[in-house]
Amino acid sequence: MLDSTLPRQAASRAAPLGAAPLYVSDAAQPRRRAAALEDLATGLRRWRLPAALARLDIRNRYRGSVLGPFWLTLSTAVMVVGLGLLYSSLFKMELAGYLPFIAVSLIVWNMISQTVTDACISLTSAEGIIRQVPLPFSVHVLRCVFRNALITAHSLPLVFLVFAACGTLPGLEVLLVLPGLALVAVNAFFIALFLGMLCARFRDIGPIVASLMQLAFFMSPVLWKPELLGDKAVWLPLNPFYVLMETVRGPLVEGGVPALVWLSASLYTLLVAGVALAFFIRFRGRIAFWV
């Protein structure tokens, strides 16, 4: 009868000296949960690596460009002015009150939309690295999140310019933007983790997600204010894009965020994190074959 300790001893002998337990596998005891949690912990400890890779991605994307990522800022500014003039007339609203709303809405929506769309290729775009370098998969997920966060940061001066032009000055409630951004960041990480794996396995998911994001843009209060729905506005907390946007937009534009919105955003965050973790624990060992 073979000794059950032989596979573990063979794995120990096969592992290189000083290798982390993350890269030592045992077919008899796969340790999926421990390996997945160690992957996440190692990736978070090495956050400087994905941050550097994200900066490199931005430099390569805008190589040879005069304005670089500020082209996105310029296009957003044109959209804010153009749509602000149009929709303020259509909705019969004062331009000075509507312009800050649409400026913050477009910037936050672009951040969410680009992150979700980019999440579909968060792992497949790193195929060469995954197949050759033993890095935690969470490093590639963080790279996607940092890249979109840096691109969004280039549009932040536009918010201050619009607020100054309209004479809008937020109060102390603006500090609530920080927990709102934290919720958005946590959602972005787990969405990138989940969609990265799902799209690596099923390549048709990416175009479906892009189409759904276009629909969500019109179904969410980005260009229009929630109060325009009247009595039907009570159903808006069921829209995850709305509650995530509102946790950032509310403190800046509307003077605060209702408790129901915070509750809905927290519940959606827990749901997304739970689904992504369950999927990552179960299928982490197959990612290298999927990409």
ABEGO torsion letter per residue (X at the ends): XBBAAAAAAAAAAABBBGBBAAABBBAABAGAAAAAAAAAAAAAAAAAAAAAAAAAAAAAAABGBAAEAAAAAAAAAAAAAAAAAAAAAAAGBBAAAAAAAAAAAAAAAAAAAAAAAAAAAAAAAAAAAAAABBBBAAAAAAAAAAAAAAAAAAAAAAAAAAAAAAGBBBBAAAAAAAAAAAAAAAAAAAAAAAAAAAAAABAAAAAAAAAAAAAAAAABBAABBAAAAEAAAAAAAABAAAAAAAAAAAAAAAGEBBAAAAAAAAAAAAAAAAAAAAAAAAAAAAAAAAX
